[in-house]
C-alpha cells in the first residue's frame, strides 16, 4: 500500500457481550487501585476481568493457575489463558481493553499509568490466539502501547486493532484509529496508517511483513473467536436488565449529556441581478441618445470622406 492509497472505512460488528455489561465493568473498575505505592500493596492491580466465559484461566506471577471469574483483578505480569470455549475481556485502568478469544495466551508485561497526567506505558505479549485491542488513554501517545508476538512487535496508536497469531504467522488489522506499526525480529519496520488495511507476517519471516487490504475472512475469523457461544453471558449469573442500568446512574454520564445543534448554517443572502424591465427609464433614454449621437457622427464622417474622394 502506498501513501496515496485510499480505501473505504471497514466497519466490523463489536458484539461479544451485551452493552449493558459495561455498567458492571465500570463499577468493578472503579474499585481497582491504580498505583501500588498509593495503596501500600506490593503488586499493583492494573485492571479487572470485565467479562469471562468458561474455560478461561489466570496465573499471577509466582501464583497458581486458577479459573477466572467476573470481577477478578488483573495484576502486573498476569498470564491469561483460554481454551476452546474460553473468552475474557480485560478492562485496564486507563480505559484500554483486551478481548481475548479462544485458545489464546496473553500476558500484561508492563503497565505504568499516571491518571492525572494521562500518560504511561502498556506492554503486553500475545503468545498465540486472537485478541482485539481497544485503545484507552495510553494509546493516544506515541509509543504508549506495545504488544509482543512471536513474529514481531505491534504498536497501536489511538485505535482499535484485531490481532491474530497462529502457526502460519500473524495478521494484524487496523479497524479504527491513527496507525498500527510493526517491527520484525530483524528490526525491519512497517506500518498501516489507514483503517481497512492489515499487515500479514509469515511464520519465520523476520521482516516487517506485507500490507494489504483487510478481507472479510480476516474480520470474520476474529469475530467468530470473540463471540459468545449460546448460553454464555460473560460470567454474569443474572445479566443486568433495564432497571439495573437505570439505577446505576450510567445514563447521566452517557445519554444524559444533552444535545448539540448539528444543523448546517443557513445559506448566505444572494444578490439578485436587475431585470431589464426594472431598469430606470431615464438611463435607457440617455443610452439611446448617446447611440443616436454616435450614429450621426459616423454618418457625417462618411459624407466628408465621400466628398473628398469626389474632388480628387
C-alpha positions in Angstrom: 0.0 0.0 0.0 1.4 3.4 -0.9 0.7 6.7 0.9 -1.7 7.6 -1.9 -3.8 4.5 -1.4 -7.4 5.1 -0.3 -9.9 2.7 0.9 -13.4 2.8 2.3 -13.5 2.5 6.1 -14.3 -1.0 7.0 -16.6 -1.4 10.0 -16.9 -4.6 12.0 -19.7 -5.5 14.4 -18.5 -5.4 18.0 -20.9 -7.9 19.7 -19.1 -10.1 22.1 -21.3 -9.3 25.1 -24.4 -7.1 25.7 -23.6 -3.4 26.0 -25.3 -3.4 29.4 -22.4 -5.4 30.9 -20.3 -2.2 30.6 -22.2 -0.9 33.6 -20.9 -3.7 35.8 -17.4 -3.4 34.2 -17.3 0.3 35.1 -18.4 -0.3 38.7 -15.8 -3.1 39.1 -13.0 -1.0 37.6 -13.7 1.9 40.0 -12.6 -0.5 42.8 -9.2 -1.2 41.2 -6.3 0.8 42.6 -4.1 2.4 40.1 -0.8 2.8 42.0 0.8 0.2 44.3 2.6 2.9 46.3 -0.7 4.8 46.9 -2.4 1.6 48.2 0.6 0.1 50.1 0.4 -3.1 48.0 3.5 -4.8 46.6 1.8 -5.8 43.4 -0.3 -3.2 41.5 -3.7 -4.1 40.2 -3.8 -2.8 36.6 -7.3 -3.9 35.6 -10.2 -6.2 36.0 -11.9 -9.1 34.3 -14.9 -7.3 32.9 -16.4 -10.4 31.2 -15.5 -14.1 31.4 -16.8 -17.2 29.7 -15.9 -20.7 30.8 -12.5 -22.3 30.2 -10.6 -19.1 31.0 -7.7 -19.1 33.5 -5.4 -16.6 35.1 -1.9 -17.2 36.6 -0.5 -14.3 38.7 3.3 -14.1 39.0 4.5 -16.7 41.4 0.9 -17.9 42.0 -1.2 -20.9 41.0 -3.3 -21.2 37.9 -7.0 -20.7 38.6 -10.2 -20.2 36.8 -11.1 -16.6 36.1 -14.4 -15.2 37.2 -16.1 -12.0 36.6 -14.6 -9.2 38.7 -11.2 -10.9 39.2 -8.4 -8.4 39.5 -5.6 -8.4 36.8 -2.2 -7.6 38.1 1.2 -6.8 36.6 2.7 -9.9 34.7 -0.6 -11.7 35.0 -1.0 -14.5 32.4 -4.4 -15.0 30.9 -5.2 -18.3 29.1 -8.2 -19.6 27.3 -9.3 -23.0 26.0 -11.7 -23.9 23.2 -14.7 -22.2 24.7 -12.9 -19.6 26.8 -13.3 -15.8 26.3 -12.1 -13.0 28.5 -12.4 -9.2 28.4 -9.8 -7.3 30.4 -10.5 -3.7 31.2 -7.4 -1.7 32.2 -7.5 1.4 34.4 -6.7 3.8 31.5 -9.8 2.6 29.6 -7.9 0.2 27.3 -9.5 -3.3 26.8 -8.2 -6.6 25.6 -10.8 -9.1 24.4 -9.1 -12.4 24.3 -10.6 -15.2 22.2 -10.5 -19.0 22.5 -7.2 -20.9 22.6 -5.2 -17.8 23.4 -2.4 -16.7 25.7 -1.9 -13.1 26.9 0.4 -11.6 29.5 0.4 -8.0 30.8 4.1 -7.5 30.9 4.2 -3.8 32.0 1.7 -1.2 32.9 2.5 2.3 34.2 -0.2 4.9 34.3 -0.5 8.3 35.8 -4.2 9.2 35.8 -3.6 12.8 36.5 -1.2 13.4 33.6 -2.8 10.7 31.4 0.5 9.2 30.4 2.4 6.0 30.9 3.1 2.8 29.1 1.5 -0.6 28.4 3.4 -3.6 27.2 1.7 -7.0 26.6 2.6 -10.3 25.0 0.2 -12.3 22.8 1.8 -15.7 22.6 -0.9 -17.2 20.5 -4.5 -16.9 19.5 -6.8 -14.0 18.8 -7.4 -10.7 20.6 -8.9 -7.3 19.9 -7.3 -4.3 21.5 -9.3 -1.1 22.0 -7.1 1.8 23.0 -7.6 3.9 26.1 -5.7 7.0 27.1 -2.3 5.4 26.8 -2.8 4.6 23.2 -3.2 8.3 22.4 0.5 8.9 22.9 3.4 7.8 20.7 4.9 4.6 21.9 2.3 4.2 24.6 1.2 0.7 23.7 3.4 -2.2 22.5 2.2 -5.8 22.0 4.9 -8.5 21.6 4.1 -11.6 19.4 6.3 -14.5 18.2 6.7 -12.8 14.8 7.4 -9.2 16.0 6.2 -6.3 18.0 3.0 -4.3 17.3 2.5 -0.7 18.2 -1.1 0.8 18.3 -1.8 4.5 18.4 -5.3 5.8 19.1 -7.2 3.0 17.7 -8.8 -0.5 17.5 -6.9 -3.4 16.2 -7.5 -7.1 15.6 -4.6 -9.4 16.4 -4.5 -13.0 15.1 -1.4 -15.1 15.8 -1.2 -18.7 14.7 1.0 -21.4 13.3 1.3 -19.7 9.9 2.3 -16.3 11.4 0.3 -13.3 12.2 -2.3 -11.0 10.8 -2.8 -7.6 12.4 -5.7 -5.4 11.2 -6.3 -1.7 11.9 -10.0 -1.3 12.4 -10.0 2.3 13.6 -7.5 4.9 14.6 -4.3 6.6 13.6 -1.8 3.8 12.9 -0.5 0.3 13.5 3.2 -0.2 13.4 5.2 -3.5 13.2 8.8 -4.3 14.0 10.1 -7.6 12.7 12.6 -9.8 14.5 15.4 -8.4 12.3 14.5 -4.8 13.2 12.6 -4.1 9.9 9.6 -1.9 10.3 6.3 -1.4 8.5 3.1 0.5 9.3 -0.6 0.6 8.5 -1.9 4.2 8.6 -5.4 3.7 7.2 -8.3 1.6 8.6 -9.3 -1.2 6.4 -5.8 -2.5 5.9 -3.9 -5.4 7.5 -0.3 -6.4 8.0 0.5 -10.0 7.4 3.7 -11.7 8.5 4.5 -15.3 7.7 5.9 -17.7 10.3 9.7 -17.5 10.3 9.7 -14.2 8.3 12.0 -11.8 10.2 11.0 -8.8 8.1 8.3 -6.2 8.6 5.7 -8.2 6.7 3.3 -7.1 3.9 0.5 -4.6 4.0 -2.7 -5.4 2.1 -6.4 -4.7 2.3 -8.3 -6.3 5.1 -10.5 -9.1 3.8 -13.9 -10.4 5.1 -12.1 -13.6 6.1 -9.8 -11.6 8.3 -12.7 -9.9 10.1 -14.9 -13.0 10.2 -12.3 -15.3 11.8 -11.6 -12.8 14.6 -15.2 -12.0 15.2 -16.1 -15.7 15.4 -13.4 -16.3 18.0 -14.5 -13.2 20.1 -18.3 -14.0 20.1 -20.0 -15.8 23.0 -21.5 -19.2 22.4 -25.2 -19.9 23.0 -25.9 -19.9 26.8 -22.8 -17.8 27.7 -23.2 -14.5 29.4 -19.7 -13.3 30.1 -19.7 -14.8 33.6 -22.8 -12.9 34.9 -25.3 -15.2 36.6 -28.0 -12.6 36.1 -27.3 -10.1 33.3 -28.3 -6.6 34.1 -31.7 -5.5 32.9 -33.2 -2.1 32.1 -33.9 -1.4 35.8 -30.3 -2.1 36.8 -29.0 0.3 34.1 -31.5 3.0 35.1 -30.5 2.8 38.8 -26.7 2.8 38.0 -26.5 6.4 37.0 -24.7 5.5 33.9 -27.2 7.5 31.8 -26.1 10.7 33.4 -22.6 10.3 32.0 -23.7 9.0 28.6 -27.1 9.7 27.1 -27.8 12.4 29.6 -25.2 14.8 28.3 -27.7 16.9 26.3 -28.0 17.6 22.6 -26.0 19.6 20.2 -27.3 21.5 17.3 -25.8 20.0 14.2 -27.9 21.7 11.6 -26.0 23.3 8.8 -25.7 27.1 8.7 -28.3 29.0 6.6 -27.4 29.8 3.0 -26.0 33.3 2.5 -28.2 36.1 1.1 -27.9 36.1 -2.7 -27.9 39.5 -4.5 -30.4 39.2 -7.4 -29.4 40.8 -10.6 -31.5 43.6 -12.0 -34.1 42.6 -14.6 -34.2 44.5 -17.9 -37.8 45.6 -17.2 -36.8 47.1 -13.9 -34.1 49.4 -15.3 -34.6 53.1 -14.8 -36.3 54.6 -18.0 -34.1 57.7 -17.7 -30.9 55.6 -18.1 -32.4 53.9 -21.2 -33.2 57.3 -22.7 -29.6 58.5 -22.1 -28.2 55.4 -23.6 -30.5 55.7 -26.7 -29.4 59.4 -27.2 -25.7 58.5 -27.0 -26.2 55.8 -29.5 -28.1 58.1 -31.9 -25.3 60.8 -31.5 -22.6 58.3 -32.3 -24.6 57.2 -35.4 -24.8 60.9 -36.6 -21.0 61.3 -36.1 -20.3 58.2 -38.1 -22.6 59.3 -41.0 -21.1 62.8 -41.0 -17.5 61.4 -41.2 -18.6 59.2 -44.1 -20.1 62.1 -46.0 -16.9 64.1 -45.6 -14.8 61.2 -46.9 -17.0 60.8 -49.9 -16.8 64.5 -50.8 -13.0 64.4 -50.6 -12.9 61.5 -52.9 -15.2 63.3 -55.5 -12.9 66.4 -55.6 -9.9 64.2 -56.3 
